[in-house]
Amino acid sequence: MLSKTAIVTGASRGIGRQTAKELAIKGYNVCINYNSSKNEAEDLKNELISYGCNVDVFKADVSIRKEVDDMIDYSLRKFRSIDVVVNNAGICEYKLFTDVTENDLRKMFDTTILGTFNVTQSALKKYMLRNHSGNIINITSMWGVVGASCETNYSTMKSGIIGLTKALAKELGPSNIRVNAIAPGIIDTDMNNNLNREELSEFVSNIPIGRIGNVEDVAQLVCFLASDLSSYITGQVINTNGGYIV
Ligand code: NAP
């Protein structure tokens, strides 16, 4: 049994939920972070406990530093270490650039950039730097790599996550802490509920692998990056998009 601990933000639904599940089944202690989907998070906790996993839930809005600090303190008290942080919590927005308001921009910034900043800095200061070890995995998006029309707000912040990942990997390498990002393509989660059947099949027709992604495609990559199998990989942005962008 591993005695490592992972914190997965936005683990109540979608990619984060599957990531928390796979890490817990692999033997990590897992802190399942949620913000508004309490029932979903509790259901996941109960399911994983029934498999014999060591997990707990913690409600924190990642954009609020006090709530994040409380989550990190709680995890340390409960699990004794924080070895892996998965910055997954995210929101999306489809708007013409000319319709994006300052408030829209701030909300996207708060969840994406400030959220990643808060969780990462808190884990570093409260444990990882002192322990001279750690692993940070940021979930960005292919739109942060190539940009998406009508998603300038989202693309801007996801691109920022790539910059943060690369810079922080350089800063933290000497402290034995790796930092990587995953850039998923279209993944089958609530986030894409707004796409109708025609739009989805238009996407699929441009994906060489011939399907949209599923949450396992991302969660398994997180597990690889969290493990020592990837010990020489840092500062990288790994695309998982079925070949949609190459
Ligand atoms: P999802 O199904 O909509 O789930 C989003 C998760 O983020 C939920 O668990 C939600 O928690 C959490 N969250 C949102 N705001 C939060 C906050 N302020 N504090 C804490 N948690 C918060 O989305 P998903 O598709 O799994 O997306 C997960 C990540 O992958 C996001 O960063 C997204 O940008 C990225 N991504 C997704 C796709 C895709 O096609 N689905 C593609 C590329 C990248 P509550 O419900 O508890 O509030």
Residues whose N, C-alpha, C, O or C-beta is under 5 A from the ligand:
A	BS01	NAP	G10 A11 S12 R13 G14 I15 G16 Y34 N35 S36 S37 A60 D61 V62 S63 N88 A89 G90 I91 T111 I139 T140 S141 M142 P184 G185 I186 I187 T189 D190 M191
